[in-house]
Amino acid sequence: MTAPPDLRLAADFPSATRDSWRELVAAVLRRSAATGSAGSAEITADESVERALSTPTYDGFDIQPLYTAEDDAGLAPTGAPGASPFVRGSTAAGATVIGWDVRQWHRDPDPVRLNQALLTDLENGATSAWLQLGDAGLPVDGLARALNGVYLDLAPLALDAGADTAVAAEELLAILADRQIPADQAIGTLGADPIGLFASTGHPAELTLLAGLAGQVQDYPNLLIATVDGTIYHNAGGSASDELAITASVGVAYLRMLVGCGLSIDEALARIEFRFAVTAEQFPSIAKLRAARQLWARIAELSGADVAARGQRQHAVTSAAMLTQRDPWVNMLRSTIACFAAAVGGAGAITVLPFDSALGLSDDFSRRIARNTSAVLHDESSLARVIDPAGGSWYVENLTARLAERAWDRFTALEADGGALAALQSGSLDAMLAGARTARRQAIAERRDALTGVSEFALISEPPVLRDPAPPERTGGPLPRIRYAADFEKLRDRSDAHVALTGERPKVLLAALGSIATYSGRSGFAANLFQAAGIEPVLLPIADPQAPELAGDYQVACLCSSDRVYGESAAVAAERLHAAGVERVLLAGAPGERADRDSAAGISGYVFVGCDAIAILTQTLDDLGVAP
């Protein structure tokens, strides 16, 4: 059965245009009064619709609510997979032939336990191993025991030895020689990243290390020398374009050193791998990997490299900064989305950090979940069957181009000031990262960037997830290492310490005025908010605000009801609560025009959507006598 040649499936439907979309959206916004203080009547079917629904990014530009072919106009050609500028993939086949490299992360300092974990992972879906060595993981002298039974000509190793990189490289080469593995069959990377090490720990950045390693592995064509670790700058709070710009600058520094010690530009490019963080913000993560290849291809082109040598080797890692210690099970969802983004973005190797990584050493179950995340997405969701599945999306192509443009501007500015190392030494690189770091921290504090299980929907009765302690993280350098949930988790720690000391949780009274239908929305909001700090909300429906009956001793209460009921009863209820011994009365709702009147009535604060939750919860714990 064949379709008529002139068949037009949409012929009986009106054309969808941007103007018709604006009309429909403007009508919805007017009905829902979604424009805030400006008033819904001011929404018209023009560019104001896009402005009302646009989302700012930490990279300094907005994401629009709608992208069409108009937004694709003027963008640079992305080429075909495996062709310059490599936006659509570093190789023509992508992951369609053998899939992506499932690279499992290990940092256990015990070589016997590590060996068992390595063998289990490699026998059950992992295809390579990322080993953290030295003071942050396995002692280098335990490497041989840890690799007992591991086929080093089949399973690539990515070493991450920090200050012990040279010693670890010598140890690995000795193991390869002892096992008589042919030089051309040894695969992996030595992981040298002296600038990243300085950024993390303050250890002097000895770029000559690269030259020494290049001499040692000149007969090992498949052993990479350097790893440009962008996760260091991501974990310091940087935005996507920050991470791209800094890794490009670090990569250029390593190229100069390798070429300076006698390698051709093509040979030097072949010895460098890049490591990027991917998060639960899937589209920015997809675009970041695509833009990274475009930037590096341009740098390689300007360096005189052959076209075939310009593709970037990418190792994507699910973000450590986004992982939580509280309700860590939600980390499985975050990491699944991040792994999806890494696969769609075209990473050659993907590491899913175990969901309990922020708690200590991961157990067998969490490592199994980590490697099976790739297995499910690869084998059952068939992500590897399509090369660059996001290609052609007007949104993704536009976002890729915007990130690449912003990162190129920041990269060239860094290079003009002497490069990433000079910026680290002067402090200007940390200042560069501080903009996104501060903005993100404020967005998390105001719960605009919600952390499920921590800042939203916290379960204060949750039993702790316990793990053996892990080796300490590498710290002490000019860049901080952050986790997004840390500020909220510190509040939970205060509450838990109070429970251990007194036997009960700090409590806040939710004084609910009026009917259930009147107060339930705001009482639910307030309960959710206070639980984020480990504070137990106690709901007390008050039928008569003139005489609330308090069963118990409460230092802090929060009035919950509608604006109409507040106008009638809030002042009287606050007065009676104070008379009953409540020291501080809050109100669930924005202050608006009633702030002066409420203050006179003894209402001293407000909880509402967009409030600084960290500040309010910190003050509440102080008021409740919970020790910092």
C-alpha positions as CSV (number, residue, x, y, z in Angstrom):
1,M,0.0,0.0,0.0
2,T,1.5,3.3,-1.1
3,A,0.5,6.9,-0.1
4,P,-0.7,9.3,-2.9
5,P,2.2,11.5,-3.9
6,D,0.3,14.7,-3.1
7,L,-0.9,13.5,0.4
8,R,-0.6,16.3,3.0
9,L,-1.5,15.0,6.4
10,A,-1.9,18.5,8.0
11,A,-3.8,20.0,5.0
12,D,-7.1,20.3,6.9
13,F,-5.5,22.1,9.9
14,P,-4.5,25.7,10.3
15,S,-0.8,26.5,10.2
16,A,0.8,26.7,13.6
17,T,2.6,30.1,13.9
18,R,4.6,31.9,16.6
19,D,1.8,34.5,16.7
20,S,-0.9,32.0,17.3
21,W,1.1,30.3,20.0
22,R,1.6,33.7,21.7
23,E,-2.1,34.4,21.6
24,L,-2.9,31.1,23.3
25,V,-0.1,31.6,26.0
26,A,-1.1,35.2,26.7
27,A,-4.7,34.1,27.3
28,V,-3.5,31.4,29.8
29,L,-1.2,33.9,31.6
30,R,-3.9,36.5,31.9
31,R,-6.3,33.9,33.4
32,S,-3.7,32.6,35.9
33,A,-2.3,36.1,36.8
34,A,1.2,34.7,36.2
35,T,2.9,38.0,35.6
36,G,3.3,39.0,39.2
37,S,3.3,42.7,40.3
38,A,3.0,43.9,36.7
39,G,-0.5,42.6,36.5
40,S,-2.0,40.1,34.1
41,A,-3.7,42.7,32.0
42,E,-0.3,43.8,30.7
43,I,0.4,40.5,29.0
44,T,-0.1,40.9,25.3
45,A,0.5,38.5,22.4
46,D,4.0,39.8,21.6
47,E,7.5,39.3,22.8
48,S,6.4,39.9,26.4
49,V,5.1,36.3,26.4
50,E,8.6,34.9,25.8
51,R,10.0,37.3,28.4
52,A,7.4,36.1,31.0
53,L,8.3,32.4,30.4
54,S,12.0,32.6,29.7
55,T,14.5,31.0,32.2
56,P,17.8,32.6,33.1
57,T,20.9,30.4,33.1
58,Y,24.1,30.7,35.1
59,D,25.9,31.4,31.9
60,G,24.3,34.8,31.5
61,F,21.7,34.2,28.8
62,D,18.0,33.1,28.9
63,I,16.4,29.9,27.7
64,Q,13.3,30.7,25.7
65,P,10.0,28.9,26.1
66,L,9.8,28.2,22.4
67,Y,12.3,27.5,19.6
68,T,11.5,27.3,15.9
69,A,13.4,27.2,12.7
70,E,13.8,31.0,13.0
71,D,16.1,30.4,16.0
72,D,18.3,28.1,13.8
73,A,19.0,30.9,11.3
74,G,22.6,32.1,11.4
75,L,24.0,29.2,13.5
76,A,27.2,27.7,12.3
77,P,26.9,24.3,10.5
78,T,27.3,21.4,12.9
79,G,28.4,19.0,10.2
80,A,28.0,15.2,10.2
81,P,29.0,12.8,13.1
82,G,32.8,12.3,13.0
83,A,33.3,15.4,10.8
84,S,34.5,18.9,11.7
85,P,33.5,20.7,13.9
86,F,32.6,17.4,15.7
87,V,29.5,18.9,17.4
88,R,27.6,15.7,16.4
89,G,30.3,13.3,17.7
90,S,34.0,12.7,17.6
91,T,33.6,9.6,15.5
92,A,31.4,8.7,12.6
93,A,29.9,5.7,14.3
94,G,29.5,7.2,17.8
95,A,28.4,4.5,20.3
96,T,26.4,2.5,17.7
97,V,29.1,-0.2,17.2
98,I,30.2,-1.1,20.7
99,G,28.3,1.4,22.9
100,W,29.9,3.8,25.3
101,D,32.7,2.9,27.7
102,V,31.1,2.1,31.1
103,R,33.9,3.4,33.4
104,Q,33.4,2.5,37.0
105,W,34.9,4.7,39.7
106,H,36.9,3.2,42.6
107,R,38.7,4.8,45.6
108,D,38.9,2.0,48.2
109,P,42.3,2.1,50.0
110,D,42.3,-1.7,50.6
111,P,43.8,-3.5,47.6
112,V,42.0,-6.8,48.4
113,R,38.5,-5.2,48.7
114,L,39.3,-3.1,45.6
115,N,40.4,-6.2,43.6
116,Q,37.1,-8.0,44.4
117,A,35.1,-4.9,43.5
118,L,37.0,-4.5,40.2
119,L,36.5,-8.0,39.2
120,T,32.8,-7.9,40.1
121,D,32.3,-4.7,38.1
122,L,34.2,-5.9,35.0
123,E,32.4,-9.2,35.0
124,N,29.0,-7.5,35.2
125,G,28.9,-4.7,32.7
126,A,31.7,-2.3,33.4
127,T,34.2,-2.0,30.5
128,S,36.9,0.1,32.2
129,A,38.0,1.3,35.6
130,W,38.8,4.8,37.0
131,L,41.1,4.3,39.9
132,Q,41.7,7.0,42.5
133,L,45.2,6.5,43.9
134,G,47.5,8.1,46.5
135,D,46.3,9.9,49.6
136,A,42.7,10.1,48.2
137,G,42.4,6.4,47.4
138,L,44.4,3.3,47.0
139,P,48.1,3.5,47.9
140,V,50.2,3.2,44.8
141,D,52.1,0.2,46.1
142,G,48.9,-1.7,46.3
143,L,48.1,-1.3,42.6
144,A,49.5,-4.7,41.6
145,R,47.4,-6.5,44.1
146,A,44.3,-4.6,43.2
147,L,44.8,-5.5,39.5
148,N,45.3,-9.2,40.2
149,G,43.2,-11.1,37.6
150,V,42.3,-7.9,35.6
151,Y,43.0,-8.3,31.9
152,L,44.8,-5.0,31.2
153,D,44.8,-5.5,27.5
154,L,40.9,-5.7,27.5
155,A,39.9,-3.3,30.3
156,P,41.3,0.2,30.0
157,L,42.5,1.9,33.3
158,A,42.1,5.6,34.0
159,L,44.5,6.5,36.7
160,D,43.9,9.5,39.0
161,A,46.9,9.7,41.3
162,G,47.2,13.4,42.0
163,A,50.7,14.2,43.4
164,D,51.6,10.5,42.9
165,T,51.0,10.5,39.1
166,A,54.6,9.9,38.2
167,V,55.0,7.0,40.7
168,A,51.7,5.5,39.6
169,A,52.7,5.6,36.0
170,E,55.9,3.8,36.7
171,E,54.0,1.2,38.7
172,L,51.5,0.6,35.9
173,L,54.2,0.3,33.3
174,A,56.1,-2.2,35.5
175,I,52.9,-4.3,35.9
176,L,52.4,-4.2,32.1
177,A,56.0,-5.4,31.6
178,D,55.7,-8.1,34.2
179,R,52.6,-9.5,32.6
180,Q,54.3,-9.3,29.2
181,I,51.4,-7.3,27.6
182,P,52.5,-5.9,24.2
183,A,52.9,-2.2,24.2
184,D,50.3,-1.7,21.5
185,Q,47.7,-3.6,23.5
186,A,48.1,-1.5,26.7
187,I,45.1,0.9,26.9
188,G,44.0,3.6,29.3
189,T,45.2,6.9,30.6
190,L,47.9,8.0,33.1
191,G,45.6,10.8,34.1
192,A,48.3,13.6,34.5
193,D,46.5,16.9,35.4
194,P,49.0,19.1,37.1
195,I,46.9,22.3,36.7
196,G,43.8,20.5,38.1
197,L,45.9,19.2,41.0
198,F,47.0,22.7,41.8
199,A,43.4,23.9,41.6
200,S,42.3,21.2,44.0
201,T,45.2,21.0,46.5
202,G,47.6,23.8,45.9
203,H,50.3,21.3,44.9
204,P,52.8,23.0,42.5
205,A,51.7,22.6,38.9
206,E,54.6,20.8,37.4
207,L,53.8,20.7,33.7
208,T,57.2,19.1,32.9
209,L,55.5,16.0,34.3
210,L,53.8,15.6,30.9
211,A,57.1,15.7,29.1
212,G,58.5,13.0,31.4
213,L,55.5,10.7,30.9
214,A,55.6,11.3,27.1
215,G,59.1,9.9,27.1
216,Q,58.0,6.9,29.2
217,V,55.0,5.9,27.0
218,Q,56.4,6.7,23.5
219,D,56.2,3.0,22.7
220,Y,52.6,2.7,24.1
221,P,50.4,4.3,21.4
222,N,47.2,3.6,23.2
223,L,48.2,5.0,26.6
224,L,47.0,8.6,27.1
225,I,49.1,10.9,29.1
226,A,46.9,13.8,30.3
227,T,43.4,14.2,31.6
228,V,41.9,17.7,31.6
229,D,39.5,17.3,34.6
230,G,36.6,19.8,34.2
231,T,34.8,18.3,37.2
232,I,37.2,20.3,39.4
233,Y,35.8,23.6,38.1
234,H,32.2,22.3,38.1
235,N,32.6,21.2,41.7
236,A,33.9,24.7,42.5
237,G,30.5,26.1,41.5
238,G,31.3,27.0,37.9
239,S,28.7,27.2,35.1
240,A,28.8,25.1,31.9
241,S,30.6,27.8,30.0
242,D,33.0,28.3,32.8
243,E,33.9,24.6,32.7
244,L,34.3,24.7,29.0
245,A,36.5,27.8,28.9
246,I,38.8,26.6,31.7
247,T,39.2,23.1,30.3
248,A,40.0,24.5,26.9
249,S,42.7,26.7,28.4
250,V,44.2,23.9,30.4
251,G,44.1,21.7,27.3
252,V,46.0,24.3,25.4
253,A,48.7,24.4,28.1
254,Y,49.1,20.6,27.9
255,L,49.2,20.8,24.1
256,R,52.1,23.3,24.3
257,M,54.0,21.1,26.7
258,L,53.6,17.9,24.7
259,V,54.5,19.6,21.4
260,G,57.4,21.2,23.1
261,C,58.8,17.9,24.1
262,G,58.8,16.6,20.5
263,L,55.3,15.3,19.8
264,S,53.6,16.5,16.7
265,I,50.3,18.4,17.2
266,D,48.3,15.3,16.0
267,E,50.3,13.0,18.4
268,A,49.7,15.4,21.3
269,L,46.0,15.7,20.6
270,A,45.8,11.9,20.6
271,R,47.3,11.7,24.2
272,I,44.7,14.0,25.9
273,E,41.3,13.1,27.4
274,F,38.8,15.6,28.8
275,R,36.5,14.9,31.8
276,F,33.2,16.8,32.1
277,A,30.5,16.8,34.7
278,V,26.9,16.0,33.7
279,T,23.9,16.9,35.9
280,A,20.2,16.3,36.2
281,E,19.8,19.4,34.0
282,Q,19.8,17.2,31.0
283,F,19.7,19.7,28.1
284,P,22.5,22.0,29.3
285,S,24.6,18.8,29.9
286,I,23.9,17.6,26.4
287,A,24.7,21.0,24.9
288,K,27.9,21.2,27.0
289,L,29.4,18.1,25.6
290,R,28.5,19.1,22.1
291,A,29.9,22.6,22.5
292,A,33.1,21.2,24.1
293,R,33.9,19.2,20.9
294,Q,33.2,22.3,18.8
295,L,35.6,24.4,20.9
296,W,38.4,21.8,20.9
297,A,38.0,21.3,17.2
298,R,38.5,25.0,16.6
299,I,41.6,25.1,18.8
300,A,43.0,22.0,17.1
301,E,42.3,23.7,13.7
302,L,44.1,26.8,14.7
303,S,47.0,24.7,16.0
304,G,47.4,23.2,12.5
305,A,46.1,19.7,13.3
306,D,44.8,17.4,10.6
307,V,41.0,17.2,10.5
308,A,41.0,13.6,11.6
309,A,42.9,14.5,14.8
310,R,40.6,17.2,16.0
311,G,37.9,15.1,17.7
312,Q,37.8,15.4,21.4
313,R,38.1,12.3,23.7
314,Q,35.4,12.8,26.4
315,H,34.8,11.1,29.7
316,A,31.5,12.3,31.3
317,V,30.9,11.9,35.0
318,T,27.6,12.3,36.9
319,S,28.1,15.4,39.1
320,A,29.4,14.9,42.6
321,A,28.2,18.4,43.5
322,M,24.5,17.4,42.9
323,L,24.7,14.3,45.1
324,T,23.0,14.5,48.5
325,Q,23.8,12.8,51.8
326,R,20.2,13.1,53.0
327,D,17.7,10.8,51.2
328,P,20.5,9.5,49.0
329,W,18.1,7.2,47.1
330,V,17.0,10.2,45.1
331,N,20.6,10.4,43.7
332,M,19.7,7.4,41.6
333,L,17.2,9.5,39.7
334,R,19.6,12.4,39.4
335,S,22.3,10.1,38.1
336,T,20.0,8.4,35.6
337,I,19.1,11.7,34.0
338,A,22.7,12.8,34.0
339,C,23.8,9.5,32.4
340,F,21.1,9.9,29.8
341,A,22.4,13.4,29.0
342,A,26.0,12.0,28.7
343,A,24.9,9.3,26.2
344,V,22.8,11.7,24.1
345,G,25.6,14.3,24.2
346,G,28.0,11.8,22.7
347,A,30.5,11.1,25.5
348,G,32.9,8.2,24.7
349,A,33.1,7.1,28.4
350,I,30.6,7.5,31.1
351,T,31.0,7.2,34.8
352,V,27.8,7.0,37.0
353,L,28.9,7.9,40.5
354,P,27.3,5.5,43.0
355,F,24.3,7.1,44.8
356,D,26.1,6.8,48.2
357,S,29.3,8.5,47.1
358,A,28.7,11.5,49.3
359,L,28.5,9.3,52.3
360,G,31.7,7.3,52.1
361,L,32.9,4.1,50.4
362,S,30.2,2.7,48.1
363,D,28.9,-0.8,48.8
364,D,28.3,-3.6,46.3
365,F,24.7,-2.6,45.8
366,S,25.4,1.0,45.0
367,R,28.1,0.1,42.5
368,R,25.8,-2.4,40.9
369,I,23.1,0.3,40.5
370,A,25.7,2.6,39.0
371,R,26.9,0.2,36.3
372,N,23.3,-1.0,35.6
373,T,22.2,2.6,35.0
374,S,24.3,2.5,31.8
375,A,23.2,-1.0,31.0
376,V,19.5,-0.1,31.1
377,L,19.9,3.1,29.1
378,H,22.1,1.4,26.6
379,D,20.5,-2.1,26.2
380,E,16.9,-1.5,27.1
381,S,16.4,2.2,26.1
382,S,18.6,1.7,23.0
383,L,20.3,5.1,23.4
384,A,23.3,3.9,21.5
385,R,21.4,3.1,18.4
386,V,21.1,6.7,17.2
387,I,24.1,9.0,16.7
388,D,23.5,12.5,18.2
389,P,19.8,12.0,18.8
390,A,19.5,15.6,20.0
391,G,20.8,16.9,16.7
392,G,18.4,19.0,14.7
393,S,16.5,20.1,17.8
394,W,16.2,23.9,17.5
395,Y,16.5,24.2,21.3
396,V,19.6,22.0,21.6
397,E,21.3,23.4,18.6
398,N,20.7,27.0,19.8
399,L,21.8,26.1,23.3
400,T,24.9,24.4,22.0
401,A,25.8,27.5,19.9
402,R,25.2,29.9,22.8
403,L,27.3,27.9,25.2
404,A,30.1,27.6,22.6
405,E,30.1,31.3,22.0
406,R,30.1,32.2,25.7
407,A,32.8,29.7,26.5
408,W,35.0,30.9,23.6
409,D,34.8,34.5,24.8
410,R,35.8,33.4,28.3
411,F,38.5,31.1,26.9
412,T,40.1,33.9,24.8
413,A,39.9,36.2,27.8
414,L,41.7,33.6,30.0
415,E,44.4,33.1,27.4
416,A,44.9,36.9,27.0
417,D,45.6,37.0,30.8
418,G,48.1,34.2,30.7
419,G,46.0,31.1,30.8
420,A,44.2,29.1,33.4
421,L,47.2,28.4,35.6
422,A,48.0,32.1,35.8
423,A,44.4,32.9,36.6
424,L,44.4,30.2,39.4
425,Q,47.5,31.7,40.9
426,S,46.2,35.2,40.8
427,G,42.8,34.3,42.2
428,S,41.0,35.7,39.2
429,L,39.7,32.2,38.1
430,D,38.0,31.7,41.5
431,A,36.5,35.1,41.1
432,M,35.2,34.1,37.6
433,L,33.5,31.0,39.1
434,A,32.1,32.9,42.1
435,G,29.4,34.5,39.9
436,A,27.7,31.3,39.1
437,R,28.5,29.8,42.5
438,T,26.8,32.6,44.4
439,A,23.8,32.7,42.1
440,R,23.2,29.0,42.3
441,R,23.6,29.0,46.1
442,Q,21.0,31.8,46.3
443,A,18.6,29.9,44.0
444,I,19.0,26.8,46.1
445,A,18.4,28.8,49.3
446,E,15.2,30.2,47.8
447,R,14.3,26.8,46.6
448,R,14.0,27.9,43.0
449,D,16.5,25.2,42.3
450,A,14.8,22.4,44.3
451,L,16.6,19.5,45.9
452,T,14.1,16.7,46.3
453,G,14.5,15.0,49.6
454,V,16.5,17.8,51.0
455,S,15.1,21.3,50.4
456,E,11.7,19.8,49.3
457,F,9.8,16.8,50.7
458,A,12.4,16.1,53.4
459,L,11.6,13.0,55.4
460,I,12.8,13.9,59.0
461,S,12.1,10.3,60.2
462,E,14.4,8.9,57.5
463,P,16.9,6.4,59.0
464,P,20.5,7.3,58.2
465,V,22.3,5.5,55.4
466,L,25.7,4.5,56.9
467,R,28.9,3.7,54.9
468,D,32.5,3.1,55.8
469,P,34.5,6.3,55.7
470,A,36.3,7.1,52.4
471,P,39.7,8.6,52.0
472,P,39.6,12.4,52.3
473,E,38.9,14.4,49.2
474,R,41.7,16.4,47.7
475,T,41.4,19.9,49.1
476,G,43.5,22.9,50.1
477,G,43.9,24.6,46.7
478,P,42.6,27.9,45.5
479,L,39.3,26.5,44.5
480,P,36.6,25.3,46.9
481,R,34.8,22.0,46.6
482,I,31.0,22.3,47.1
483,R,27.9,20.2,47.2
484,Y,24.6,21.9,46.4
485,A,22.8,20.4,49.4
486,A,25.4,21.2,52.0
487,D,23.6,24.3,53.5
488,F,20.3,22.5,54.0
489,E,22.1,19.4,55.3
490,K,23.9,21.5,57.9
491,L,20.5,22.5,59.2
492,R,19.4,18.9,59.4
493,D,22.6,18.0,61.2
494,R,21.8,20.7,63.9
495,S,18.4,19.2,64.4
496,D,19.7,15.7,64.6
497,A,22.3,16.8,67.2
498,H,19.4,18.4,69.2
499,V,17.5,15.1,69.1
500,A,20.6,13.2,70.3
501,L,21.0,15.7,73.2
502,T,17.3,16.2,74.3
503,G,15.5,13.1,72.9
504,E,13.1,15.1,70.8
505,R,13.0,17.2,67.6
506,P,12.6,21.0,67.6
507,K,9.0,21.8,66.9
508,V,7.1,24.7,65.3
509,L,3.4,25.2,65.8
510,L,1.4,25.6,62.6
511,A,-1.6,27.7,63.8
512,A,-4.2,27.0,61.2
513,L,-7.0,29.6,61.0
514,G,-10.4,28.8,59.4
515,S,-11.5,25.7,57.5
516,I,-9.3,23.0,56.1
517,A,-9.9,24.2,52.6
518,T,-8.7,27.7,53.7
519,Y,-5.5,26.8,55.5
520,S,-4.3,23.4,54.0
521,G,-2.4,24.9,51.1
522,R,-0.2,27.2,53.2
523,S,0.0,24.8,56.1
524,G,1.3,22.1,53.7
525,F,3.8,24.6,52.3
526,A,5.0,25.6,55.8
527,A,5.3,22.0,57.0
528,N,7.4,21.1,53.9
529,L,9.6,24.1,54.5
530,F,10.3,23.5,58.2
531,Q,11.0,19.8,57.7
532,A,13.9,20.8,55.4
533,A,15.7,21.9,58.5
534,G,14.6,18.8,60.5
535,I,12.0,20.8,62.4
536,E,8.8,18.9,63.2
537,P,5.7,20.9,62.3
538,V,2.7,20.5,64.7
539,L,-0.6,21.4,63.1
540,L,-3.2,23.1,65.4
541,P,-6.5,24.0,63.8
542,I,-7.8,27.1,65.6
543,A,-11.5,27.6,65.4
544,D,-11.5,30.7,67.5
545,P,-8.5,33.0,67.1
546,Q,-9.5,34.9,70.2
547,A,-8.6,32.0,72.4
548,P,-6.3,29.4,70.8
549,E,-5.6,26.5,73.1
550,L,-2.0,25.4,73.1
551,A,-1.2,21.8,74.1
552,G,2.5,22.1,74.8
553,D,5.2,24.7,75.0
554,Y,6.1,26.3,71.7
555,Q,8.7,29.1,71.1
556,V,7.8,29.6,67.4
557,A,4.4,29.5,65.7
558,C,3.4,30.0,62.1
559,L,0.0,31.3,61.1
560,C,-1.5,29.5,58.1
561,S,-4.6,30.6,56.3
562,S,-5.9,32.7,53.4
563,D,-5.3,36.4,52.8
564,R,-8.9,37.1,53.6
565,V,-8.7,35.3,57.0
566,Y,-5.4,37.0,57.8
567,G,-7.1,40.4,57.3
568,E,-9.8,39.4,59.8
569,S,-7.9,37.4,62.4
570,A,-4.1,37.4,62.0
571,A,-3.5,40.2,64.4
572,V,-5.8,38.8,67.1
573,A,-4.4,35.3,66.7
574,A,-0.8,36.6,66.9
575,E,-1.6,38.5,70.1
576,R,-3.2,35.5,71.7
577,L,-0.3,33.3,70.7
578,H,2.2,35.7,72.3
579,A,0.0,35.7,75.4
580,A,0.2,31.9,75.5
581,G,4.0,32.0,75.6
582,V,4.9,31.9,71.9
583,E,8.0,34.0,71.5
584,R,8.0,34.4,67.7
585,V,5.1,34.4,65.3
586,L,5.6,33.9,61.5
587,L,3.0,34.0,58.8
588,A,2.7,31.8,55.8
589,G,2.4,34.2,52.8
590,A,4.2,37.1,51.2
591,P,4.2,40.3,53.3
592,G,2.8,42.6,50.6
593,E,1.1,45.7,51.9
594,R,0.2,44.4,55.4
595,A,3.8,44.2,56.7
596,D,3.6,47.3,58.9
597,R,0.2,46.2,60.4
598,D,1.5,42.7,61.0
599,S,4.7,44.0,62.6
600,A,2.6,46.0,65.0
601,A,0.6,42.9,65.8
602,G,3.8,40.9,66.7
603,I,4.2,39.0,63.4
604,S,8.0,39.1,62.9
605,G,8.5,37.1,59.7
606,Y,7.1,35.4,56.6
607,V,7.5,32.1,54.8
608,F,6.5,32.1,51.1
609,V,7.4,30.8,47.7
610,G,10.8,32.4,46.9
611,C,11.8,33.4,50.4
612,D,15.3,32.8,51.6
613,A,14.7,29.4,53.2
614,I,18.2,29.0,54.6
615,A,18.0,32.4,56.4
616,I,14.5,31.7,57.8
617,L,15.3,28.2,58.9
618,T,18.6,29.2,60.5
619,Q,16.8,31.9,62.4
620,T,14.1,29.5,63.5
621,L,16.6,27.0,64.8
622,D,18.3,29.8,66.7
623,D,14.9,30.8,68.2
624,L,14.2,27.2,69.2
625,G,17.5,27.1,71.1
626,V,19.1,24.5,68.8
627,A,22.9,24.7,69.1
628,P,24.8,25.6,65.9
